[in-house]
Amino acid sequence: AGGRGAWRPAGPGGTARSARPVRIEDLCQKRDELCRQIQQEEDEKQRLQNEVRQLTEKLARVNENLARKIASRNEFDRTIAETEAAYLKILESSQTLLSVLKREAGNLTKATASEQKSSGGNKDS
């Protein structure tokens, strides 16, 4: 009856030759379903490949921008370090100059006081 060798009867006007065994028809349906699934997977694969390409391009742009910004930051760091070092040298030189000026002013004050004492004594004589 309807086992392994079951045949589908030919339609009206059909011949026994045009009738397919039910098993072959089932296999054809399974193949068609598999073809549909394959197409869906290929479409998904294409969509994912496009996403990956877009993300790869975006990643490359982000990496380039990041590299430029890091280089700029490094330049800022270098400039700040050089400026701080120069400022400290200027500050140190200013301190040294101030010390020298105080010492020289003290020496001039002593020299002037000594001169006034010695010339003051001469004026009185």
C-alpha positions as CSV (number, residue, x, y, z in Angstrom):
1,A,0.0,0.0,0.0
2,G,1.7,3.2,1.1
3,G,5.2,2.0,1.9
4,R,8.5,2.5,0.3
5,G,7.4,1.9,-3.2
6,A,4.2,4.1,-3.0
7,W,3.4,5.8,-6.2
8,R,1.4,8.9,-6.7
9,P,-1.2,8.3,-9.4
10,A,-1.0,10.2,-12.6
11,G,-3.4,13.2,-12.8
12,P,-6.3,13.2,-15.2
13,G,-5.0,12.5,-18.7
14,G,-1.5,11.7,-17.3
15,T,0.3,8.5,-17.8
16,A,1.9,6.2,-15.3
17,R,5.3,7.4,-16.6
18,S,4.6,11.0,-15.5
19,A,3.8,9.8,-12.0
20,R,6.6,10.2,-9.5
21,P,7.0,8.0,-6.5
22,V,6.0,9.8,-3.3
23,R,9.5,9.3,-1.9
24,I,11.0,11.3,-4.8
25,E,8.5,14.1,-4.3
26,D,9.4,14.2,-0.6
27,L,13.1,14.4,-1.5
28,C,12.4,17.2,-4.0
29,Q,10.5,19.2,-1.3
30,K,13.3,18.7,1.2
31,R,15.8,19.8,-1.4
32,D,13.7,22.9,-2.2
33,E,13.5,23.7,1.5
34,L,17.3,23.3,1.8
35,C,17.8,25.5,-1.2
36,R,15.7,28.2,0.4
37,Q,17.7,27.9,3.7
38,I,21.0,28.1,1.7
39,Q,19.8,31.3,0.0
40,Q,18.9,32.8,3.4
41,E,22.3,31.9,4.8
42,E,24.0,33.3,1.7
43,D,22.0,36.5,2.1
44,E,22.9,36.7,5.8
45,K,26.6,36.0,5.0
46,Q,26.6,38.8,2.4
47,R,25.0,41.2,4.9
48,L,27.5,40.3,7.6
49,Q,30.4,40.7,5.2
50,N,29.2,44.2,4.3
51,E,28.9,45.0,8.0
52,V,32.4,43.7,8.6
53,R,33.7,45.8,5.7
54,Q,32.0,48.9,7.0
55,L,33.3,48.3,10.5
56,T,36.8,47.6,9.3
57,E,36.8,50.9,7.4
58,K,35.4,52.7,10.4
59,L,38.0,51.1,12.6
60,A,40.8,52.2,10.2
61,R,39.5,55.8,10.4
62,V,39.3,55.7,14.2
63,N,42.8,54.3,14.4
64,E,44.1,57.1,12.1
65,N,42.4,59.8,14.2
66,L,43.6,58.2,17.4
67,A,47.2,58.1,16.1
68,R,47.1,61.7,15.1
69,K,45.6,62.7,18.5
70,I,48.2,60.7,20.4
71,A,51.0,62.3,18.4
72,S,49.5,65.8,19.2
73,R,49.2,64.9,22.9
74,N,52.9,63.7,22.9
75,E,53.9,67.0,21.2
76,F,51.9,68.9,24.0
77,D,53.7,66.8,26.6
78,R,57.1,67.6,25.1
79,T,56.4,71.3,24.8
80,I,55.0,71.5,28.4
81,A,58.1,69.7,29.7
82,E,60.5,72.0,27.8
83,T,58.6,75.1,28.9
84,E,58.6,74.0,32.5
85,A,62.3,73.3,32.4
86,A,63.0,76.7,30.8
87,Y,60.8,78.3,33.4
88,L,62.7,76.6,36.2
89,K,66.0,77.8,34.7
90,I,64.7,81.4,34.5
91,L,63.4,81.2,38.1
92,E,66.8,79.8,39.3
93,S,68.6,82.6,37.3
94,S,66.3,85.2,38.8
95,Q,67.0,83.9,42.3
96,T,70.7,84.0,41.7
97,L,70.5,87.5,40.2
98,L,68.5,88.7,43.2
99,S,71.1,87.2,45.6
100,V,73.9,88.9,43.7
101,L,72.0,92.3,43.7
102,K,71.3,92.1,47.4
103,R,75.0,91.2,48.1
104,E,76.2,94.0,45.9
105,A,73.7,96.5,47.4
106,G,75.0,95.5,50.8
107,N,78.6,96.0,49.7
108,L,77.8,99.4,48.2
109,T,75.9,100.4,51.4
110,K,79.0,99.4,53.5
111,A,81.4,101.2,51.1
112,T,79.2,104.3,51.1
113,A,79.0,104.3,54.9
114,S,82.8,103.8,55.2
115,E,83.4,106.7,52.8
116,Q,81.0,109.0,54.6
117,K,82.8,108.2,57.9
118,S,86.2,108.8,56.4
119,S,85.2,111.9,54.5
120,G,83.1,113.2,57.4
121,G,86.1,113.1,59.7
122,N,88.2,115.1,57.1
123,K,85.5,117.8,56.8
124,D,85.5,118.3,60.5
125,S,89.3,118.7,60.8
